Structure formats: C-alpha cells, structure tokens
Amino acid sequence: MCISGLGRSLLYQNQGDGTLRALSPEAFPTSGWGTAVACGDIDRDGFPDVLLTRYTDWSPASDVACRNYQGIRDLCGPTSYRGTTSLLLHNSADGTFADWTERAGVTHEVRGLGVVALDLNDDGWVDFFVASDESPNRVYLGGPTLPFTESAELMGVAQGEWGGPQGSMGVGVADYNHDGLLDLFITNFENEDDSLYRNMGNGLFMHGSAAAGLSGQTRMRVGFGTAFADFDHDGWPDVFVLNGNTSYSTGQSPFRQFPQLFRNLHGRRFADVSPQGGSFFRDIHAGRGAAVGDLDNDGALDLVTVQINDPVQILANQHERARYVAVLLVARYGEREGIGARVWFEQGTQRETQFVTRGTGFFSQSDPRLFFSVPAEHKGVTVTVAWPGRQTESFQNLPTNGTVVLIEGKGQARE
C-alpha cells in the first residue's frame, strides 16, 4: 500500500500476519510533494514498479500569499508555483526500490494530480498517463527498452479542446462506445469542460466531449474524483464526477458544488441523470476523492466519496444486477494483477471490453474486479482475456452472480 504526502511518500509492505511495515527512506526513496500513485511492471520482470507524480517544488520558504478583493487570504492558483517532475521507482525484487526517474526519461515538468498505469496503445507494455494541472498532460509509453517515449502531444491528449493546457485532475478509463479501444475521461478546473478523449486507434485520440453531449455540462464546476463505470448495468460505462472548488472566495464557482452523474446512451451521447442519483446529488459538497466498488457483493457498483471537512460518504447502488459475472485476474507469467490486460464479454453482436488498470480516479483506488452484466437468456458465459504482451485465452462456462478468479494458462488459448 502506497500513501503519498509532502516531503516523503510511504510504501507499506504487507507482513502476512495482519500488519503492515513501512519501507525505510533508503528502500523507498521519495521526496517532494507526492500526489497520485500508480503501479505497473514496466520491464516484465514480474515485480510491479511505481510511478509517483508530484505537484510542485514547494517549501515554507517559497510560499506565496494570495488574497481576494477583500484582502482575505485564499488559495493560490497552480501557476503561482513552478512545476516539478514525477518519480519512477523500479522494484529491485529484494524489498527495495531504485530511483529510475532519469533512466526512464520521466523528466518532463508536471503539476501532477492524477496518474494511471495502463496499456494505452495496446502493445503489451505498461504505459502511464499523468494528468497535470494547468500544464500539458503526459503520456509515457513503455517498451522493451528505456527510456519511455513521451507521446501526449502526438496522441492528442496533452491539451484541452481549444489547444491549451487545462487544470486536469481525475482520470477515468473505459471503452465508452464499444469499439474495443480504451478511452479517457479527465476532470478539469472551472471554465474548462471535463475532457472525453475518444480513442481512434493507431495511438491517436480526438476530443469527444462535444459530440458526446458533455460540453458545457461541467464547465462551471471543478471536477476532482471520477468513475467511468456501468452503474445501471446496461453494459455501457457511465460517468460520475465529484465536484468542489479549491478556492474559498476567489473562484468563479462556489467552494461547495453539486456532484454529477451522466448516463451512457449506448455510446452515442451522455445524458445528465444527476437528479435521479439520490439525495447525495441534490446537495453540495467540497468533493475530492472517489472510489468505485461492489461493497456488499450484490453485483451493483457502489461509490465511496471523500469531502473536505465532511465525513466520508458511502453511496449504495440500489439498482441491483439480475445476473452478472465479476472477474479477478491472476497472472502467472508476469506481475500478478495483470495490469494492462484487456478483458471482454460478448453478447450476440455486442462486445463489452474492460481494462485492467491501476490509479484511476483522484487519489483513490477502486475495486480491482471487472463486472459484466449477463442477460437472463444468455447461456454459457465466456470471458476472454488478452494478457499483456502474451497469449489470449477464453474462460468458458463461468458461474454467474459472484466473483470468478481467472488464472493465466487455465483457459482455452485463442489466436
């Protein structure tokens, strides 16, 4: 378990006896203002490595005082401080980590607030997407050799729809239009639409917010936590956004804000269904982190939200799945969790694809299981897994309404 922080971020090693032990600074060398963290095996040695993104090179001596028109001190904007770099820590497989930041080429300036480990270009190697506040987002594409290739500008995800950097914070990952490709949803600051990046294939993305009906829906809010998940169990991933300003009085939108819920209309557009989301959506919050998971194992995805100066909220999904299969991967020939794997379930002519990632949301970690709704008339449930950089295999006749563990090598190999 990794906990980011100012000055030093901590990695806790599970001792297997109900206790956790923090690694020493020598074993896990971090510094600066650590923010979001994601793990992935960058060199396929079977041990997960860590990318820790950082926000700024801040110290009490460099602090800046910003005030509103009444002279009352308020939060300064991100451009008041210089950006910094992320850290790449390589797992040495002996209980220690080595700083490979320079070796991996993770040296570009960011004000990082979100990071996701994933296979963005479907080449079998772990990549990292870094959401950066009012500076270009970064994409570090992995491969058989280092350094990473920084490709955000070339892929079309570095800037906002109008060609400039945005206040990017939370990150969601899903195939929203059932084309089998991984799409991105990024929450942003006020006066900036949250960004839907549609994957066009061949390593290229285009801005899809306007076409999907999302332009203007989030513009006067400050988005932080987000979840790209199927909340109504129709096989199409919906979008949850937890909003709240960083400024108490100097922003153009209020400090406490309404959260939002957008229903996916079969990959064509998103509809704002926030009023139907329950009492939480009818109140204002200073929202920050959000995680999604099936907390009561009924097949329905619940939400856990974190607000400033308010209790944690648990939002229980009342829309139960009639029939579903929850999938948990166990890799045998790489890092255990199979980060970067692509998993799909076919219903007639429709194929629902999900992806094994780590770090989605904002400073949060969600349920690692992948949930697929199964129609009542569907017989013989089969789930197919494309293991990262390795074989593709199908797992047939899976039981429904529970979690199944799919172990690499135990399925039927496919071309």
N, C-alpha and C positions, 0 to 999 in steps of 0.2 A: 504494500500500500504506500503510495507517494502523497505527501502533503506539501504543497508549495507555500512559500512565505517570503517575507522580506528579510534579506540577509543570508538566510540558509534555508533550503528546502530539504525535506527529510524523506528517506525511504525506509519503511518498516518491514523487516523480514519476519515472516510467519515461522514461529518455532515449532509448530505442530502440536503444541500442548495447551492451546488456548491463549497463548501470549504472543506479543509482537516485540521485536527488538529493533531499535533504530540503528542504522548503519552509521559508523563514525564519519566525520568530515573527510578523512583520508579515503575511506571506502566509497563514499558517495560525494564527490567534490562539487558543491554548488555554491553560488554566490549571487548577489544582486536581488532584484525584485522578481522572484519567481511567480508566475501566474498559472497558466494551464499546462497540463502534463499529458502525454500520450506515450504508450509503449508499443514497440513493434520490433521484429527481428530483422535488422537491416542487412545482415550478411548471411542469413540462413544457417547459422551455426547452432540453432535450436534454443538460443537464450534471448529473451526479449531485451531490447535496448530502450533507452529513454530519451525522448525529446522534451526538454523543459523550455517553454518560451518565457520570455521576460518582458517587462513593460517599459522600464526606463532606468537610467543610471541616476537614481535619486539618493540623496542623503539629507540629514537635517541641515547641513551647511548650505546645500544647494536649493533649499525650499524656496518657493515663490509664493508671495501673498497676493491673492486676487480677491477683489471686493465687488459688491453690487453697487447700484447707483446710490444707495443709502450709506455706503461705506462699511457695510457688514461683510465680513469675510465669507467667501464661498469657495467651492472647488474650482481649481484652475482647469482650463481646457488642456487636452493632450499635447498640443503644440507648444505649451509653455515649457515643456521638458524635452530634452533630447532623447531619441530612441536608443535602443541597445540591440543586442543580438540574442538569439536563442542559444541553448546549450544542448549538445548531443553527447550523451553519456553511454559508452559502449560497455556491455556486460562482459566482464572478463571470465565468467563462469567459475569464479572461485570466491564469490561473495563480495567482490569489489567491482567498481565501475571506473573506467578511464575516460578522461575528457578528450573526445574526438571531434570537438567543435571545428577546429581548423582543418583537420584531416577530412572531415565530411563536407566542408565548404558551407557550413551553416553560419555564415558571417555577415549576412545582409541585415541592414538596420530594420528593426520592427518595434512596434509598441504592441507586443503580442498579448491577446486576450483569449484566444481560442486556438486549439491545435487538435488535429485528428490524424491518427495513423490509419492508413487505408491503402488500397491499390487503385490509384486514381486513373491510371492509363491501362489497366488490365494486362500487365506484362508479367505478373507473378512476383514482383518485387515490392516491398513495403515502401510507400511514399508518405510524406507528411504535408498537410495543408495547415498553414498558420494564418489565422485571422488577425489583422493588425489595425490598430486604432488610428485613423486619420493618417495612415501611411500605407503603401501598397501591401496587399496580401502576398504571401509567399507560398510557393509550391516546391518541395524538394523531392524530385523524382529519384527513386532508388534504382540500383542496377548491380551487375556483377562486380563492379569496381567503384571505388570512391575517388573523387567527391561526388555528392549528389549533383544533379542538374537542376538549377533553379529556373522554373519554367512558367511562373504565374502569368507573366505578361503574354507570352506566346500562347498559352492555353486560354486566355481571355477571362481570368478570374482575379487579376491583380487589382482592378479598378472597378468603380461603380458604373452604372449605366450611362452616365454623362461624361465618362472619361477621366474622372479624378478619384483619388482615394476617399474611402468612407470610414466612418467610425465603427469598424467591424468588431463583433464581439462573440456571439454564439454561433455554433455550426451544427447543421443537421445534414444527414446523408440518407438518401433513398432513391429508388427508381420510381419517380412520381408518375411517369407516363407509360410504363410497361414496355419500354423498348430494350430492356436488358442492360441499360447503361446507368452508371452511378451519377446522380445529380446532387447539387449542393444548395442548401438554403442557409443564408447568412443574416443574422440580425445586425442592425446598424443604429446609428445615433439619430436624433431628431432632424427633420428636414432632409432625411435620406430614406428612401424606400428600403425595406429589407430586400435582400437580393436572392432571387431564384436563378441559379446558373444551370441551364439545360445542357446536358452532355450530348454533343453532336457526333461523337465517335472520333477516332483518329487523334485523340488528345486535344480536341477543341471543344470549347464551351461558348454558349451565347446567353445573353441576358434574357430571361424568360418571364420576368415579373409582370410586364405589361400584357403580354399575350395570355398569361395565366390569370389575369384579373386581380393581381396583387398591388399594382401601382396605386399609390395614394392611400392604401388601407392602413399602412403603418407609418406614414411619413411624419406625422406629428407626435410620434411616440419614440421612446428609447428602448430598443429591444436588447435583452440580455439572454436569459435561458430560452432554449428552444428544443422542440422534439419533432422529428419528421417520422411519424408513426401512424399506423392504422387504428384509430380509436373507435371507429364504428364497425369494424370487422367486415368491410365490403371488399377487401383485397387491394384497396388503393390508399397509399400513405397520406395522412392529413398533416396539418402543421399547427403546432402550439407555440405561442410566443408569450414570454413573461416580460412585462414592461416595467420601467421605473427610471426616472431621471437620475443623473449623477449630481446635478446642481439643485440646491435647495431653492434658490430665488433668481439666479441669473439665466436660467434656461428659458426657451420659448414655450416649453410644455411643462406641466406641473411635476413635482417630485414624485408623487404617487399617481399611478396610471392604471388603466384597465388592462388586464390580460386579453389575449385574443386566441380564437380557435377558428381555423379555416378547414372546411371540408373539401376533400379532393373529389371533383366531379369527373371521375373516370379519365383522369389525365389531361382533360381539356382546360379546365379552369378550376379556381378555388373559390368557394363561397364562404363569407363570414357568418359563422353559426355561433358566435360567442354568446348571444343571449340565451341560447339553448344549452349552454355548457354547464349551468348550475350557478349557485349563489356566489362562488368564488369569482366568476366572470362578471358579476354585477357589482363588484366592489373594487376599490382602487388599492394598489399595493406599490411598495418600493421594491419591485421584484429584482432578483439576481439569478441564482442557480435553479435549475430544474432537471430532474431525472425521471425517466420513464421505466416502468417495470410492472410485472404482474405480482403484486404484493400478496394476494390471497389465493393465487394459483387457480383462478377460475377462467383463465384464458383471456380476460379483459385487461387491457393495459391501463394501469393507474399512473398517477403523477405525484411526485414529491417536489414541492416548491420551497424556496428559501427567500425570505424577505428581510430587508433591513429593519431592525428594531421591532420585529414582529415574530411570533412563533412560526416554526416550520409548519407547512400545510400539507396534508395528505388528501389527495383528490381521488376518491374511489370511483372507478368507472362502473356505472350502473347498467351499461349496455353489454350484457353477458354474451359470450360466443356460444352458439349452439353446438358447434363442432370445430375443433381446431387441433393443430399439432404444434408443439413448441420444440424447437431444435437447439441442441447444445453440441458444439463440435469439440472433438478431442483429436488433435493432430498427433501422429506418431513419428513423422519424418521431418519435423520442423518444430518451431515453437508451439507449445501445447494448445494454445487457444485458436490457432489457425487464422490469425489476423491477416486480412487481405483475401480470404476465401469468398467465393461467390456461390450463393445457395438459391435454388429455385424450386417452385412447385407449380405444376401445370394443371389447369382446369379447362378441359376442352381446347379451345384455340387460344386461351389466355395463359400467359406465363407471368407469375409474380416472382420477382427477383429481389433478394435481400443480400446484404453485405456484412461481413464480419469486420468491424472497425473498433477502435478504442479512442475515447476522448471527446465524443460528441457532446453537444450542449454548451454550457458555460460553467467551468469549474466543477464539473459533475461527472459521474459515471453511471450509466444506465444498466439495466438488466442485460446480461450477455446473450440471453436466449433470443432466437428468432421465432416469431409467431406467424403462422399461416392459418387463415380460415379455410375450413373444408366444407363444401356444400353437403347437405344431408344425403343427396343422391350419389355423391362421389364414392366410388368403390376402389379399394386397393391403393391407399395413399402411398405415393412415391415422391421422395425428395432427392434432388440431385445436388452434389457438391463439387465445385471446381476448386480443388485445393491449390493454394498459391504456388505457382511455379511447378506444379506436379500434376498428377492424374485427375481426371474427372470420374466420379463414380456415383451410382444411384443406389438409394436405400429404399427397398420396396416393402409393401405390406406393413407400414408403420401403424402402431396403435394411435388412436386419437384421444383428445381431451386429457392430455398430460404431456410431460417432457420426455423426449427421447434423446439419448446420447448417441451421436453418430461418430464412430471411431474410424479414423482413416485406415483404409485397407480392408475393412469389413463389408464394404458394399460391392456392387457389381460394376466392374470397370466399363467405361464408355469412351468412345472415340471423341 
